[in-house]
Amino acid sequence: MTSFRQAIHRLTGISLPATKTALIEQRLRRRVNHHGMSCTGTYLDEVMAGRLGQAEIDTVVDLITTNTTSFFRERAHFDHIAAEIVPEFLADRSRPARLKCWSAASSEGAEAYSLAMVLAELQRTGRRFDWAILGTDLSAPMIEKARRAVYSTEQVSPIEPSLRRRYLMISADPALRDQVRIVPELRRRVRFRQMNLMDARYPVDQDVDIIFLRNVLIYFEMQDRQDVVRRLQSHLRPGGYLIVGHSEGMSVTQSGLQRIRPTIFRKL
Ligand SMILES: C[S@@+](CC[C@H](N)C(=O)[O-])C[C@H]1O[C@@H](n2cnc3c(N)ncnc32)[C@H](O)[C@@H]1O
């Protein structure tokens, strides 16, 4: 199992403690049975040797990663963007006309679309401005889900009713009444792409205004956290913001980032 844990670390940056072995076995059991194998160790050797193909490696990564997310998770971040960051952006005429945002571990897209709703509302009710959001994640199935932008009615329950009415579509088909889809007006401005935060370089613009990096650093070891934050910092324009999860603020110690709130940092 040790070599498997090392392989997962190399692939994802995720640090799996030995105590998680039982959990891993449980998550992988269906794949082991699917391939007619008798034990997880044999299955993992085959996966890591690449003998079951890239798709199987992606499946394992997907089963190991935690994709939990929700709309308007840590709502204070969205409130801060609406009350402070966007007005500051609009007041500064020297900045480019488009507000660029990046959800850097986007999972199935709830974070990116929550932000899209906030920006669309500000645009609708105040001064017009252009904006775009990029969502990236290691997991190919999560990226596919994010692009489809279809969610259960339960998933969208944290969205306030006025935003639900404006930005969610309900199918005319009664069989699909428990699902909704994000309206095209928002989907057009939100793009998703598979990307590994452990890569040495990110194929993303270097003048991003707001980067969300929430609830993913917690799975990384300290050195990897530092490296990921340093790389993301180089994609922020001076004055741009990095926003991390509520338990991740202490992992951000880079000198070029000024702490504005416990989990909100501004590039100097
Ligand atoms: C717990 S979710 C957080 C989603 C969202 N940011 C939020 O706060 O609700 C963590 C996400 O990080 C992704 N992830 C894990 N390791 C990654 C890596 N090395 N590169 C990119 N994404 C990664 C997982 O696939 C998962 O979707």
The ligand as a MOL file (V3000), in Angstrom:
LIG
                    3D

  0  0  0     0  0            999 V3000
M  V30 BEGIN CTAB
M  V30 COUNTS 27 29 0 0 0
M  V30 BEGIN ATOM
M  V30 1 C -13.3470 19.3060 -1.5430 0
M  V30 2 S -13.3580 19.7950 -3.2310 0 CHG=1
M  V30 3 C -13.4410 21.5600 -3.0900 0
M  V30 4 C -14.3000 22.1720 -4.1640 0
M  V30 5 C -14.5250 23.6880 -4.0240 0
M  V30 6 N -13.3020 24.4180 -4.1680 0
M  V30 7 C -15.1880 24.0160 -2.7150 0
M  V30 8 O -14.5480 24.5770 -1.8280 0
M  V30 9 O -16.3720 23.6960 -2.5560 0 CHG=-1
M  V30 10 C -11.6370 19.5030 -3.6640 0
M  V30 11 C -11.3980 19.4210 -5.1710 0
M  V30 12 O -9.9970 19.4850 -5.4120 0
M  V30 13 C -9.7040 18.6670 -6.5140 0
M  V30 14 N -8.2770 18.3190 -6.5070 0
M  V30 15 C -7.6190 17.4690 -5.6830 0
M  V30 16 N -6.3240 17.4170 -6.0050 0
M  V30 17 C -6.1560 18.2660 -7.0490 0
M  V30 18 C -5.0390 18.6420 -7.8470 0
M  V30 19 N -3.8240 18.1300 -7.6200 0
M  V30 20 N -5.2370 19.5240 -8.8670 0
M  V30 21 C -6.4770 20.0430 -9.1050 0
M  V30 22 N -7.5570 19.7240 -8.3870 0
M  V30 23 C -7.4060 18.8450 -7.3800 0
M  V30 24 C -10.6160 17.4660 -6.3270 0
M  V30 25 O -10.8160 16.7700 -7.5520 0
M  V30 26 C -11.8900 18.1280 -5.7920 0
M  V30 27 O -12.8000 18.3790 -6.8220 0
M  V30 END ATOM
M  V30 BEGIN BOND
M  V30 1 1 1 2
M  V30 2 1 2 3
M  V30 3 1 2 10
M  V30 4 1 3 4
M  V30 5 1 4 5
M  V30 6 1 5 6
M  V30 7 1 5 7
M  V30 8 2 7 8
M  V30 9 1 7 9
M  V30 10 1 10 11
M  V30 11 1 11 12
M  V30 12 1 11 26
M  V30 13 1 12 13
M  V30 14 1 13 14
M  V30 15 1 13 24
M  V30 16 1 14 15
M  V30 17 1 14 23
M  V30 18 2 15 16
M  V30 19 1 16 17
M  V30 20 1 17 18
M  V30 21 2 17 23
M  V30 22 1 18 19
M  V30 23 2 18 20
M  V30 24 1 20 21
M  V30 25 2 21 22
M  V30 26 1 22 23
M  V30 27 1 24 25
M  V30 28 1 24 26
M  V30 29 1 26 27
M  V30 END BOND
M  V30 END CTAB
M  END
